[in-house]
C-alpha cells in the first residue's frame, strides 16, 4: 500500500502514489441503458458520452432501483433503499432517514469540498435537505423534478428559480445548462482542493420540455422511427451530452482532468426512449424487456462508465460482474483512500476496486432490486433477485439473460433448485430491509433551522394513492386525502397557514391562474393549463389527539391562518379545504411557524 499526499495530509490509496483525486458523479434522470449511442442506439446523438465510453471502464451488468428516489437513496448511502425509508417517490417515503450518512458526508469529513447540482429527491425540509446531509454548495430544484409540487412555482425548465443553498434564486437558461454551469463554477472555485461534485440533472425526466434546437435535431424523423415525445426525450439527452462535453473540456482547461474520477450513470430504465405498442416498436432498449418502473431488466440495468487517468482507469474495458449503485460508496472510499462516513449504518454494497484491478471477487453474489411505490411494502412486489445472469422475477419467473436477454422464456419449472436458492436469499433480504417499515419519517416543527416549515401535498401519507405531486395537478385541483407525520420539537404557540398555491405565487386560495402556452414558450411539450377556481369555503386542521379547528374561507383570502397551542411530540397533521359540497381536499401547501 502506497501513500498519497495533499499538502501536509497523508492519505492511503489502493491505486498508487497519487494526490487525492477529485470525484465528479453525473447521474441523469430516466435515461435508460439503450439511450446512449455507445450501447448500440443508431439514432440518438451522444458523441461526447460515446467518446467517454471509448476511454472508460464500463460496468455492463450494473443495476439501480426501477425509479428515481430509491436509486438515489442506495447510491448516497451504500445501502438498500428500503432500509433507508425510501421506497417511493412521493407519499412521505422519499425522505432519507435521519440516521443515514451520505456520500457528501463521507467526502466532507475527509476534507473535500462538496457540491450538488440538480436533483436531490430525498427530502426538501430540515434534516433531509442536501445541505443538511453533507453538501456545502447546492443549486437544486424541489421534489423529484422541476415543476413538481415542492419546486418553485411556475418553473418550466426555462429561466427558472432554483434553491441555492436552500434559498430561492433566479437563473437564466435551460435547466440542464444551469446545473452544469453551476457545477463548473464550483469546480473552478475548488480546483486547488479535492472536491466531490454531484451533477444530477432532472433531464430527461418529463415533462419533456426541451430547447427547440435540440428537438429540431430529430423532428424530421418519421413516426415509425420516433414518436414526437421520443424526439423531445432524445433532444434532452443530446443537450446533456453537449453539457457533458463542455464539462470534460473545462476539466482539461483547468488541468484537473487526469486526477479526477469521472462517473457517468443514470437512475433507472428509460421513460420514453422505447415504445412497444401492439408490436410496433420505436426507439431502442438494447434488447431488454421493461422500462422505467419495471422489475424486468430494462427497468433497472443502466449505463455506468468510470474514468480516472491517474488511477489507470482510462482504457475501454467491460466488466460483466453483477454490480449496483450500493457499491459506489465503498468503491469511492477505497479509490480515494478515505474513511467511510462516521456513524454510518451497515453497508450492503462492496468495493469494486478489485474488479477495476482485474480481480473478480464478487462472483456468484446475489442482489435484489424492487419497486414498491405504496405506503406499506409487500413481499415480492415488482422484485428481481439477481445472480450473475440469473433473474428471479416476483418470486415466480426465472430467466437466464445470457441466453434470453428479452426475458421471454420462463424456466422456473426446469430449474427449481435455482428458484429455491434465490428465494431463500430474498427471504433473508426481506427480513433485513423490513425492520423499520412501520417507522414513519417525521417533519420537524419548531426547529430553528427551518421556521416556518413548508409542507406540501407531495409528501402526504395517503392510502388511496392520491398525491397531488406536481404543479399541473395543483392547477387542475386534483384531490388528495392524507396526512403529514410531524414531530413537534417544542411545546408552545404555532401559526399554521394554509394555502392552495405556494407563498411565492401570492395567489388567493380561490384564484384562477393563466395558462402557459407553447405559443408563448416554445419548447414546452404541452400547454400548462389554467388554474381552476375550486370554490373552497372552509378550512380545517387537526393535530391527532391534540386539537381540531375549522375556519371559513373568504373569496379573497390568500391563506387561512390558525394560531394554536401544541404539545411537543410526534403526531399526525391533517389539513383540508372544503368546497360547497363539503368535499375534502388536502391542502396543497401548509406553512407552520413556531411563535
Secondary structure, DSSP 8 states (H G I E B T S, - for coil): -EEEEETTEEEEESS-S----EEEEEEESS--TTSSGGGT-SSS--HHHHHHHTTSEEETTEE--SSHHHHHHHHHHSS-GGGGTBSSSSTT-BS--TT---HHHHHHHTT-EEEEEE---S-SSTTTSGGGTT-SEEEE-STTSTTBTTS-TT--SBS-EEEETTEEEE--SBHHHHHHHHHHHHHHHTTTS-EEEEEE--TTSSS----HHHHTTTTTS-TTT--HHHHHHHHHHHHHHHHHHHHHHHHHHTT-STTEEEEEEESSS-SSSEEEETTEEEE--TT-S--TT-SSGGGTB--EEEEBTTTTB-S-EEE-S-EEGGGHHHHHHHHHT----TT---------HHHHTT----TT-EEEEE---SSS--TTTTEEEEETTEEEETTTEEEETTT-TT-----TTT-HHHHHHHHHHHHHHHHHHTTTTT----EEES-TTSSSEEEEGGG-B-TT-----BHHHHHHT-----BEEEEE-S-EEEEEEEESS-GGG---TT--B--B-TTTSTT-SS-B--B----EEEEEEEETTTEEEEEE--TT-S-EEEEEEE-SEEEEEEEEEEETT--EEE-SEEEEEE-
